[in-house]
Amino acid sequence: MDVTYDDRSAGSEDEVIDHVVSTLSQESGVLRCRHGDRLLVLYARGVAAVEVAPRGAVL
């Protein structure tokens, strides 16, 4: 499933990527993401890969 994550307080795309990777590398890491119009909570233990696309981080 493709979900998007957007951090409006981040200064750059690199900061968003660093935040996503550092959050998901923690055992208790959790991110609020979107899949279309739906809000999802993504838990670190369920992530196998992170892909970055022009519209933002796609997890």
Steps between C-alpha positions, in 0.01 A plus 500: 500500500633845411454768764629856508659686787528878510678706765417867444744612768799341324729736314591258221419163349820362655375596848171317435684189385731511803198534732317208336805271510592588858140457619452164328838372621373515858309199629213723613510730195162625374414736212167650398468453124239535226363252250277708276257675734558255785721569799713198598737425784812322380688293758874443454482123525283485185738688268726308265610784269477875449488655151530872436295642211474856363175562690657404832600196697305190396512229765 
